[in-house]
Amino acid sequence: MPVISSKNQVTLPVEALSAAGLTSGDEVVINATADGRIEISTPEAFVERFAGIFDAGVYPPGYLEGLRAEWD
């Protein structure tokens, strides 16, 4: 069973990584989901989870265009 080191490091079992489709060098996002539980996901999965949650009505008409005009 993996143990958390004094440097807060954990060696993940190869079988778990393979089952999740993760390999050495992959970037991951780590979130605490509950007491004693963490979730490891890829950044793409994280983006897909939240992409599109705001509809067109979030900002009043013309608001974003006004902000973009400030960049010029």
Secondary structure as the mmCIF struct_conf table of DSSP 4:
data_model
#
loop_
_struct_conf.conf_type_id
_struct_conf.id
_struct_conf.beg_label_comp_id
_struct_conf.beg_label_asym_id
_struct_conf.beg_label_seq_id
_struct_conf.end_label_comp_id
_struct_conf.end_label_asym_id
_struct_conf.end_label_seq_id
TURN_TY1_P TURN_TY1_P1 SER A 6 LYS A 7
BEND BEND1 ASN A 8 ASN A 8
HELX_LH_PP_P HELX_LH_PP_P1 THR A 11 PRO A 13
HELX_RH_AL_P HELX_RH_AL_P1 VAL A 14 ALA A 20
TURN_TY1_P TURN_TY1_P2 GLY A 21 GLY A 21
TURN_TY1_P TURN_TY1_P3 SER A 24 GLY A 25
STRN STRN1 VAL A 29 ALA A 34
TURN_TY1_P TURN_TY1_P4 ASP A 35 GLY A 36
STRN STRN2 ARG A 37 SER A 41
HELX_RH_AL_P HELX_RH_AL_P2 PRO A 43 PHE A 50
TURN_TY1_P TURN_TY1_P5 ALA A 51 GLY A 52
BEND BEND2 PHE A 54 PHE A 54
HELX_RH_3T_P HELX_RH_3T_P1 ALA A 56 VAL A 58
BEND BEND3 TYR A 59 TYR A 59
TURN_TY1_P TURN_TY1_P6 PRO A 61 GLY A 62
HELX_RH_AL_P HELX_RH_AL_P3 TYR A 63 GLU A 70
TURN_TY1_P TURN_TY1_P7 TRP A 71 TRP A 71
#
